[in-house]
Amino acid sequence: MDIITAVDGQPIAGISELIGYLASETTPGQAVTLTVLRLDEEGTQEMQFEVTLTPRP
């Protein structure tokens, strides 16, 4: 299971905060860094991914 914990270093406590941040602070085509807490059979890891945003359908 992956849990998004931050966007561009801004802590995110839930899906509503994630949506609010993306709507107010970003634009389609922009690259952001997601900090993700990955929980699996090997334990817990914090990872970062750079993603490029696309427009919502």
C-alpha positions as CSV (number, residue, x, y, z in Angstrom):
1,M,0.0,0.0,0.0
2,D,1.2,3.5,-0.8
3,I,0.2,6.6,1.1
4,I,0.9,10.1,-0.2
5,T,2.3,12.1,2.7
6,A,3.5,15.3,0.9
7,V,3.5,17.2,-2.4
8,D,6.6,19.4,-3.1
9,G,7.5,19.1,0.6
10,Q,4.1,20.3,1.8
11,P,2.6,17.8,4.2
12,I,-0.7,16.2,3.2
13,A,-3.0,14.7,5.8
14,G,-5.7,13.3,3.5
15,I,-7.2,13.2,0.1
16,S,-9.1,16.5,0.6
17,E,-5.8,18.3,1.4
18,L,-4.2,16.7,-1.7
19,I,-7.0,17.8,-4.0
20,G,-7.0,21.3,-2.4
21,Y,-3.3,21.7,-2.8
22,L,-3.3,20.5,-6.4
23,A,-6.2,22.8,-7.3
24,S,-4.8,25.9,-5.7
25,E,-1.0,25.5,-6.1
26,T,-0.5,23.7,-9.4
27,T,-1.4,23.7,-13.1
28,P,-1.6,21.0,-15.7
29,G,1.8,20.2,-17.2
30,Q,3.6,21.1,-14.0
31,A,6.0,18.5,-12.4
32,V,5.6,17.9,-8.7
33,T,7.3,15.6,-6.3
34,L,5.2,13.2,-4.3
35,T,6.5,11.9,-1.0
36,V,5.0,8.4,-0.5
37,L,5.1,6.1,2.5
38,R,5.2,2.5,1.0
39,L,4.0,-0.3,3.3
40,D,4.6,-3.8,2.1
41,E,5.8,-7.2,3.3
42,E,9.4,-5.9,3.5
43,G,8.4,-3.1,5.9
44,T,8.0,0.7,5.5
45,Q,9.9,2.9,3.2
46,E,9.6,6.6,2.4
47,M,10.0,7.3,-1.3
48,Q,9.8,10.3,-3.7
49,F,8.4,10.3,-7.2
50,E,8.4,13.2,-9.7
51,V,5.1,13.2,-11.7
52,T,3.8,15.5,-14.3
53,L,0.2,16.6,-13.9
54,T,-2.4,16.3,-16.6
55,P,-5.8,18.1,-17.0
56,R,-8.7,16.4,-15.3
57,P,-11.1,14.8,-17.8
